[in-house]
Each structure stands twice: as C-alpha cells, then as structure tokens.
Amino acid sequence: MTAGDEPAEPVDRWTAQARPAFLYVMYVFLLWSLPMSIVAGLRPAMAQAMIRGMAAYLAAIPEPLYALFGTGYLGYTVAREWGKRR
C-alpha cells in the first residue's frame, strides 16, 4: 500500500457515524424478522395486523421523501467513489 492508497480519515465525526448507520438500520430489520416469525407461528392474526400496520405506515410516507433519500444515498455513494479514485 502506498501513501496515496491510504483511506482518508473523516474530519467530521458525524460523517464517520453516518456511513454505517444505514447498515445498522438494515440489520435491525433483518433481526426483527426472527421475533416476527415466532409471532406469526403462535398468533397469525396478530402478525397479519402488524404487517398491515407497517404497510400502512410505509405507504403514508410521501413518494418525494423516498426519492430524496434515494437521491441522497446514491449521490453520497457516487461522490465518495469519485473522491476515492481522485
């Protein structure tokens, strides 16, 4: 590894914490499937009610907010990759 290959250290601590935050959210969603599978096995009606409630919650989020998140996430990824290659 040469001096130019070393990863840049973030100056802002919020930047360093923001990168893994999205992955942590995804981990929570994946881990949440375990207790949900138990609920579905023991009380299918309750599991269906929880699924309907979550679907209604996600459907209530405005489409422009999803677009903003996607644009920001993809923009960050592209800018970071461009910065690494530079």
C-alpha positions, 0 to 999 in steps of 0.5 A: 500500500502506498501513501496515496492508497491510504483511506482518508480519515473523516474530519467530521465525526458525524460523517464517520457515524453516518456511513454505517448507520444505514447498515445498522438500520438494515440489520435491525430489520433483518433481526426483527424478522426472527421475533416476527416469525415466532409471532406469526407461528403462535398468533397469525392474526396478530402478525397479519395486523402488524404487517398491515400496520407497517404497510400502512405506515410505509405507504403514508410516507410521501413518494418525494421523501423516498426519492430524496433519500434515494437521491441522497444515498446514491449521490453520497455513494457516487461522490465518495467513489469519485473522491476515492479514485481522485 
